[in-house]
Amino acid sequence: ARPRRRKFQLSRSFEGIRTTVVAVNIMDRIRGWFGGKRGVDTEAPTPPPKRKAKEAPKPAERHNTLAACVAKGPDAYTVTLENGTIGGVGEKGGLSDEKLRQEATRSRDAPVPTTKSPVVDASWEQQPRVLNPALLGEGLPVPEGTFAGKKWYENRWLPWQWTIYLQMMYWVQKARGVVPQCCLCLGFISFCTADALVRSVLRCAFGTPFLSNNSVVRVDRRLMEAAADRAWEMRKKFDLRPGVIVNVTTPETAEKGVWVGEGGAGKADCYSSYCTGEAKHTRNHLKSLQSKGLGGMVYTDLIASLQREGGTDEKSARFGNFVKECGASEIFCADDVDAEDVSLALCDDGAAGDDGVVQLVLPVWCSAAGMEVTMRLTTCRGLADTVEEPDAEYCERMCAAVDDMIGGRGSLADRYRRTGLIYNEKDPSSNGELSWILAASYSSKKDMGAYVIALNRARNGSRALVEQTNAALEEVAAVQGTNLEALRADARKREIVVKEVRRVGFGNVPKQAGFGKDLKRGFKRFLGDVTKRLRLTGCMGSANTTAHHPQIFTGTAGTAPMPPAGPPPGYALPPAPAAA
């Protein structure tokens, strides 16, 4: 019996030890569930697990700014030749003066490329010299697989190459000047008065007046960066091909997609032969650049569209809100913003279009992609500002040439050759300083009678708009007791007034400037908004004029005296030449 009892007691002891061990294991597991460590004192707090630090966003590397271009100056990429002429060469480091002079001369004398005489041996203006190709950056990666235009896309100009080109041509343009290219009606609205105040008001109604294709323009950097971010995000989210034109203001939830035009994304791919609408127009333009030997300037990392869209108030509001959120203005004036917020762009197409739309190409920082990219943007002409504008003497010469073409001496053929107002795209070397009308409808091989009739309509319609603008300004000046002639001559006070006019907004006047009823009605409404704002702000006079009840301009001055017939001295148009 005693051995059995001993065995029983021994088994009970082992059972107790096992129970204790199990209990300890259970408690360790519970401690583990609540963040404690097994088998150690849990009074000390357990440090949280180390998280992998997020990579800081790459700082913006903005090279394409007006401030950077001005800081480098005209000597950075250009050479001044005999008689003060200038030639662009790109980056000049490491070359002898003689070599630079030779290349600058070749750049200056290089013919304008056409489809019949394309670029074979590019001058350094057409393909600027790059001292350190490593600085060019790579832009967005080339998508895998095959797609339309991949070969050209791989050989596109990269951001730094575009930057060097634009900065070089900025100074070349400053020295040589640029002949504007306009449609007949919109162009003459800009030329028909030498008065800076009236021209500024007309600009707020019709957009930038003196654009020219293949010229450098100034744009709002903040707006361009926002458009690039949006285009890249939508392209990445919806896996779009590089050639698809992204509509910047279209919501992501849009039933018809975020691209431009009707149909699927393939219809909006301007690199594809199946594209339609705006994409097809862009494709045709890109093909013309290829045929001129300018293939490197064709393809870009991003293609986007930022336009006022008609049809609904919602579409128009989306454009205005997008511009406003960027801190930009619907009528861009580079002098109103800091030079760091101004970028340079190439006005590639549309300067002479009557739809108010241009195509810009520029390098821009894209924070969404974390790098500098190139972008082709179809947008409103009002968002571009010219580098230089023709002076009063040039405008007077232009007006005199128009008067000569309409009623001068000699036959129509003689007047056509003498005035040289039509720009010849097929033979650019034949164009002169006054060749500004870029319209296929008019030429020496077509009915010149129709050309003269259209020119006369543009002259009469433009002068009517100038008279209405002067009458509206005289009306407000009379109410505020302002000497309008003194204001016209004072650049500082004139700019204060123009800034208020720009805040009226853009869009009252139809894009088609055919001097029909719609344009007249829209311009009258625009002037009404202008006079209303000028009265409310009192910016034309020193007295407190906010108490005056704002009145819409109706064409009759009411209590305010009307100006004498015809424009006052100092900004009158040149008289028409006497008929033969």
DAQUIBEL-V773570 format. One record per residue. N is the residue number from 0. RES is the residue in three letters. PHI is phi in whole degrees, 0 to 359 (999 if undefined). D_CENTER is the distance of its C-alpha to the mean C-alpha in Angstrom with 1 decimal. Layout:
N&RES&PHI&D_CENTER  N&RES&PHI&D_CENTER
This chain:
0&ALA&999&107.6  1&ARG&296&106.5  2&PRO&299&104.4  3&ARG&300&102.7  4&ARG&297&101.9  5&ARG&296&100.5  6&LYS&296&98.3  7&PHE&295&97.1  8&GLN&293&96.3  9&LEU&295&94.4  10&SER&294&92.3  11&ARG&294&91.4  12&SER&295&90.3  13&PHE&299&88.0  14&GLU&296&86.6  15&GLY&295&85.8  16&ILE&297&84.0  17&ARG&295&81.9  18&THR&297&81.0  19&THR&296&80.0  20&VAL&296&77.7  21&VAL&298&76.1  22&ALA&298&75.6  23&VAL&297&74.0  24&ASN&297&71.6  25&ILE&296&70.6  26&MET&294&69.9  27&ASP&297&67.8  28&ARG&293&65.8  29&ILE&296&65.3  30&ARG&300&64.2  31&GLY&298&61.7  32&TRP&299&60.3  33&PHE&263&59.7  34&GLY&93&58.2  35&GLY&278&61.4  36&LYS&259&62.7  37&ARG&290&65.8  38&GLY&74&69.0  39&VAL&228&67.7  40&ASP&290&67.6  41&THR&260&64.6  42&GLU&292&64.8  43&ALA&285&62.0  44&PRO&295&58.5  45&THR&273&56.8  46&PRO&295&53.5  47&PRO&294&50.6  48&PRO&297&49.5  49&LYS&289&46.9  50&ARG&262&43.4  51&LYS&288&41.0  52&ALA&295&38.5  53&LYS&288&34.8  54&GLU&289&32.6  55&ALA&294&30.3  56&PRO&299&26.6  57&LYS&294&25.4  58&PRO&297&23.9  59&ALA&294&20.2  60&GLU&245&19.9  61&ARG&265&16.8  62&HIS&257&17.0  63&ASN&267&13.5  64&THR&231&13.5  65&LEU&295&13.9  66&ALA&300&17.4  67&ALA&295&18.5  68&CYS&294&17.5  69&VAL&293&19.4  70&ALA&297&22.3  71&LYS&285&22.9  72&GLY&80&23.0  73&PRO&292&23.2  74&ASP&279&26.3  75&ALA&292&24.8  76&TYR&232&23.6  77&THR&232&25.0  78&VAL&232&28.5  79&THR&274&29.7  80&LEU&256&32.1  81&GLU&298&34.7  82&ASN&62&34.1  83&GLY&78&31.1  84&THR&288&28.9  85&ILE&224&26.6  86&GLY&227&25.9  87&GLY&266&23.6  88&VAL&228&25.4  89&GLY&89&23.6  90&GLU&286&25.7  91&LYS&260&29.0  92&GLY&302&31.4  93&GLY&85&34.7  94&LEU&247&34.8  95&SER&287&37.2  96&ASP&299&36.4  97&GLU&294&37.7  98&LYS&296&35.6  99&LEU&297&32.4  100&ARG&294&33.5  101&GLN&297&34.2  102&GLU&289&30.9  103&ALA&294&29.0  104&THR&296&31.1  105&ARG&296&30.4  106&SER&295&26.6  107&ARG&297&26.8  108&ASP&266&29.1  109&ALA&295&27.5  110&PRO&291&27.1  111&VAL&292&23.9  112&PRO&293&24.1  113&THR&227&25.1  114&THR&293&26.6  115&LYS&278&30.0  116&SER&228&29.5  117&PRO&288&27.3  118&VAL&288&26.8  119&VAL&250&29.9  120&ASP&251&30.3  121&ALA&296&26.8  122&SER&285&26.5  123&TRP&283&25.1  124&GLU&282&22.0  125&GLN&282&21.5  126&GLN&210&22.4  127&PRO&297&22.5  128&ARG&289&25.6  129&VAL&244&25.3  130&LEU&287&28.2  131&ASN&232&28.2  132&PRO&301&26.8  133&ALA&297&27.7  134&LEU&282&24.7  135&LEU&294&22.3  136&GLY&75&22.7  137&GLU&252&23.1  138&GLY&65&20.0  139&LEU&290&21.0  140&PRO&296&24.5  141&VAL&289&25.1  142&PRO&302&26.6  143&GLU&287&30.3  144&GLY&82&31.9  145&THR&262&31.0  146&PHE&203&27.9  147&ALA&300&26.3  148&GLY&78&24.7  149&LYS&297&26.1  150&LYS&299&27.3  151&TRP&292&24.0  152&TYR&299&22.3  153&GLU&291&24.8  154&ASN&256&24.1  155&ARG&291&20.3  156&TRP&294&18.9  157&LEU&263&18.8  158&PRO&307&16.5  159&TRP&292&18.6  160&GLN&296&18.9  161&TRP&295&15.2  162&THR&299&15.3  163&ILE&297&18.2  164&TYR&299&16.9  165&LEU&294&13.7  166&GLN&292&16.0  167&MET&298&18.7  168&MET&288&16.7  169&TYR&300&15.4  170&TRP&283&19.1  171&VAL&299&20.2  172&GLN&295&17.8  173&LYS&301&19.2  174&ALA&279&22.7  175&ARG&271&22.5  176&GLY&79&20.1  177&VAL&223&18.1  178&VAL&279&19.4  179&PRO&298&16.9  180&GLN&236&16.8  181&CYS&223&17.1  182&CYS&288&19.1  183&LEU&299&22.3  184&CYS&289&22.2  185&LEU&297&18.8  186&GLY&297&19.2  187&PHE&287&22.6  188&ILE&304&21.7  189&SER&282&19.7  190&PHE&273&22.5  191&CYS&284&25.5  192&THR&214&26.0  193&ALA&264&26.1  194&ASP&281&26.3  195&ALA&296&23.4  196&LEU&293&24.0  197&VAL&294&24.0  198&ARG&298&20.9  199&SER&292&19.0  200&VAL&294&20.4  201&LEU&297&19.4  202&ARG&297&15.8  203&CYS&293&15.9  204&ALA&272&17.4  205&PHE&244&15.5  206&GLY&93&12.0  207&THR&299&11.0  208&PRO&276&14.1  209&PHE&247&14.2  210&LEU&285&11.5  211&SER&212&13.2  212&ASN&299&13.0  213&ASN&65&13.5  214&SER&241&12.3  215&VAL&276&10.5  216&VAL&232&7.8  217&ARG&254&7.4  218&VAL&224&5.0  219&ASP&280&7.2  220&ARG&300&9.1  221&ARG&297&10.9  222&LEU&291&8.5  223&MET&295&7.2  224&GLU&293&11.0  225&ALA&296&12.1  226&ALA&294&10.3  227&ALA&295&11.9  228&ASP&301&15.1  229&ARG&296&15.4  230&ALA&297&14.9  231&TRP&291&17.4  232&GLU&300&19.8  233&MET&289&20.0  234&ARG&296&20.4  235&LYS&288&23.1  236&LYS&295&24.8  237&PHE&258&25.2  238&ASP&53&25.7  239&LEU&270&23.1  240&ARG&291&22.9  241&PRO&300&20.0  242&GLY&273&19.0  243&VAL&285&18.8  244&ILE&279&15.6  245&VAL&273&15.5  246&ASN&277&14.7  247&VAL&298&13.3  248&THR&265&15.2  249&THR&282&18.4  250&PRO&297&21.4  251&GLU&297&23.2  252&THR&273&26.3  253&ALA&301&24.9  254&GLU&296&27.7  255&LYS&268&25.7  256&GLY&95&23.6  257&VAL&267&20.2  258&TRP&264&18.9  259&VAL&273&17.7  260&GLY&97&20.6  261&GLU&273&24.3  262&GLY&87&26.7  263&GLY&285&26.6  264&ALA&297&24.0  265&GLY&297&25.3  266&LYS&288&24.2  267&ALA&259&20.5  268&ASP&270&21.0  269&CYS&286&19.4  270&TYR&271&21.6  271&SER&259&24.6  272&SER&285&26.6  273&TYR&263&27.2  274&CYS&287&23.7  275&THR&222&23.2  276&GLY&62&20.8  277&GLU&299&17.0  278&ALA&296&18.0  279&LYS&292&20.5  280&HIS&300&18.2  281&THR&295&15.9  282&ARG&300&19.3  283&ASN&299&20.5  284&HIS&293&17.6  285&LEU&296&18.2  286&LYS&296&21.9  287&SER&293&21.4  288&LEU&294&19.7  289&GLN&299&22.7  290&SER&293&25.1  291&LYS&270&23.9  292&GLY&84&24.6  293&LEU&250&21.1  294&GLY&298&21.6  295&GLY&295&20.3  296&MET&269&16.7  297&VAL&279&17.0  298&TYR&266&17.2  299&THR&226&15.2  300&ASP&295&16.4  301&LEU&230&14.2  302&ILE&230&12.8  303&ALA&219&11.2  304&SER&226&10.4  305&LEU&226&9.1  306&GLN&223&10.5  307&ARG&285&13.2  308&GLU&251&16.4  309&GLY&278&19.5  310&GLY&106&23.0  311&THR&222&23.7  312&ASP&295&23.0  313&GLU&297&22.4  314&LYS&295&19.4  315&SER&295&17.9  316&ALA&294&18.9  317&ARG&299&17.4  318&PHE&296&13.8  319&GLY&300&14.9  320&ASN&293&16.7  321&PHE&297&14.1  322&VAL&296&11.8  323&LYS&293&15.0  324&GLU&297&16.3  325&CYS&276&13.6  326&GLY&78&14.7  327&ALA&259&11.5  328&SER&232&11.6  329&GLU&291&10.7  330&ILE&243&10.7  331&PHE&276&8.9  332&CYS&234&11.4  333&ALA&299&11.5  334&ASP&289&15.2  335&ASP&274&15.7  336&VAL&236&14.8  337&ASP&294&16.5  338&ALA&299&15.5  339&GLU&290&15.8  340&ASP&261&12.9  341&VAL&245&10.5  342&SER&247&9.1  343&LEU&259&8.8  344&ALA&216&7.0  345&LEU&264&8.7  346&CYS&281&8.0  347&ASP&272&10.6  348&ASP&195&11.6  349&GLY&95&11.7  350&ALA&300&11.8  351&ALA&260&15.3  352&GLY&288&15.1  353&ASP&262&16.8  354&ASP&259&15.2  355&GLY&73&12.1  356&VAL&238&9.9  357&VAL&232&7.9  358&GLN&251&7.7  359&LEU&248&5.6  360&VAL&233&8.2  361&LEU&199&8.8  362&PRO&275&11.7  363&VAL&211&11.5  364&TRP&283&14.6  365&CYS&244&15.7  366&SER&292&18.6  367&ALA&295&19.8  368&ALA&264&20.5  369&GLY&72&21.6  370&MET&199&19.9  371&GLU&277&16.9  372&VAL&228&15.4  373&THR&256&13.1  374&MET&220&10.6  375&ARG&255&9.4  376&LEU&236&7.0  377&THR&270&7.9  378&THR&208&6.3  379&CYS&284&7.3  380&ARG&297&7.2  381&GLY&293&8.1  382&LEU&272&5.0  383&ALA&244&4.6  384&ASP&237&8.1  385&THR&287&10.5  386&VAL&283&12.8  387&GLU&224&15.9  388&GLU&242&17.1  389&PRO&300&20.4  390&ASP&277&23.3  391&ALA&298&25.9  392&GLU&296&28.2  393&TYR&295&25.7  394&CYS&297&25.1  395&GLU&294&28.8  396&ARG&296&29.4  397&MET&296&27.0  398&CYS&296&28.8  399&ALA&296&32.1  400&ALA&294&31.2  401&VAL&296&30.3  402&ASP&299&33.6  403&ASP&295&35.4  404&MET&294&34.1  405&ILE&282&35.2  406&GLY&223&38.5  407&GLY&281&39.3  408&ARG&281&42.4  409&GLY&88&43.1  410&SER&284&42.2  411&LEU&299&38.8  412&ALA&296&38.7  413&ASP&296&39.5  414&ARG&294&36.9  415&TYR&298&34.2  416&ARG&290&35.0  417&ARG&290&35.4  418&THR&277&32.2  419&GLY&58&29.9  420&LEU&276&27.1  421&ILE&276&26.2  422&TYR&276&23.9  423&ASN&262&25.8  424&GLU&289&23.7  425&LYS&286&26.9  426&ASP&226&28.2  427&PRO&301&25.4  428&SER&293&28.1  429&SER&275&29.7  430&ASN&280&26.8  431&GLY&249&27.4  432&GLU&293&25.7  433&LEU&253&25.5  434&SER&277&24.4  435&TRP&243&21.3  436&ILE&274&22.1  437&LEU&258&20.6  438&ALA&213&22.6  439&ALA&291&25.0  440&SER&289&27.3  441&TYR&238&28.7  442&SER&194&30.6  443&SER&291&34.0  444&LYS&269&35.3  445&LYS&244&34.6  446&ASP&294&36.1  447&MET&285&35.1  448&GLY&297&36.7  449&ALA&296&33.9  450&TYR&296&31.4  451&VAL&294&33.3  452&ILE&297&33.6  453&ALA&295&29.8  454&LEU&295&29.2  455&ASN&294&31.9  456&ARG&296&30.4  457&ALA&294&27.0  458&ARG&296&28.8  459&ASN&294&31.1  460&GLY&295&28.4  461&SER&294&26.1  462&ARG&295&29.0  463&ALA&295&30.1  464&LEU&294&26.8  465&VAL&296&27.3  466&GLU&297&30.8  467&GLN&296&29.9  468&THR&295&27.4  469&ASN&298&30.1  470&ALA&297&32.7  471&ALA&295&30.7  472&LEU&294&30.2  473&GLU&297&33.8  474&GLU&298&34.9  475&VAL&293&33.3  476&ALA&298&34.5  477&ALA&295&38.0  478&VAL&294&38.1  479&GLN&267&37.0  480&GLY&67&39.2  481&THR&257&36.4  482&ASN&279&36.7  483&LEU&293&33.6  484&GLU&294&34.2  485&ALA&293&34.4  486&LEU&293&31.1  487&ARG&300&29.4  488&ALA&273&30.7  489&ASP&261&29.8  490&ALA&298&26.2  491&ARG&293&26.5  492&LYS&292&27.8  493&ARG&298&25.4  494&GLU&292&22.4  495&ILE&299&24.2  496&VAL&294&24.5  497&VAL&295&20.9  498&LYS&300&19.7  499&GLU&292&22.0  500&VAL&295&20.8  501&ARG&297&17.2  502&ARG&285&18.8  503&VAL&298&20.3  504&GLY&102&17.2  505&PHE&237&15.5  506&GLY&134&17.0  507&ASN&293&20.5  508&VAL&267&20.0  509&PRO&300&19.8  510&LYS&295&17.1  511&GLN&284&19.9  512&ALA&262&21.0  513&GLY&269&24.5  514&PHE&59&26.4  515&GLY&271&28.3  516&LYS&296&29.7  517&ASP&297&26.6  518&LEU&294&24.5  519&LYS&297&27.4  520&ARG&294&28.0  521&GLY&294&24.3  522&PHE&290&24.1  523&LYS&297&27.5  524&ARG&295&26.4  525&PHE&298&23.4  526&LEU&297&25.8  527&GLY&299&28.2  528&ASP&294&25.7  529&VAL&295&24.9  530&THR&297&28.7  531&LYS&298&29.4  532&ARG&291&27.1  533&LEU&296&28.3  534&ARG&290&31.8  535&LEU&293&31.4  536&THR&277&29.8  537&GLY&66&32.0  538&CYS&286&29.5  539&MET&271&30.8  540&GLY&219&34.3  541&SER&270&36.4  542&ALA&285&38.6  543&ASN&283&38.1  544&THR&253&36.8  545&THR&290&35.9  546&ALA&284&39.3  547&HIS&293&38.5  548&HIS&287&37.9  549&PRO&297&34.4  550&GLN&239&34.7  551&ILE&283&32.4  552&PHE&294&32.1  553&THR&244&34.4  554&GLY&97&34.7  555&THR&241&38.0  556&ALA&283&38.2  557&GLY&68&41.1  558&THR&281&42.8  559&ALA&277&40.3  560&PRO&292&41.3  561&MET&281&39.3  562&PRO&290&38.2  563&PRO&297&40.3  564&ALA&299&39.6  565&GLY&82&36.9  566&PRO&291&34.4  567&PRO&291&36.1  568&PRO&300&36.6  569&GLY&106&33.9  570&TYR&217&31.0  571&ALA&286&32.9  572&LEU&284&31.8  573&PRO&293&33.9  574&PRO&294&36.9  575&ALA&290&37.1  576&PRO&298&39.4  577&ALA&293&42.8  578&ALA&293&43.6  579&ALA&292&45.8
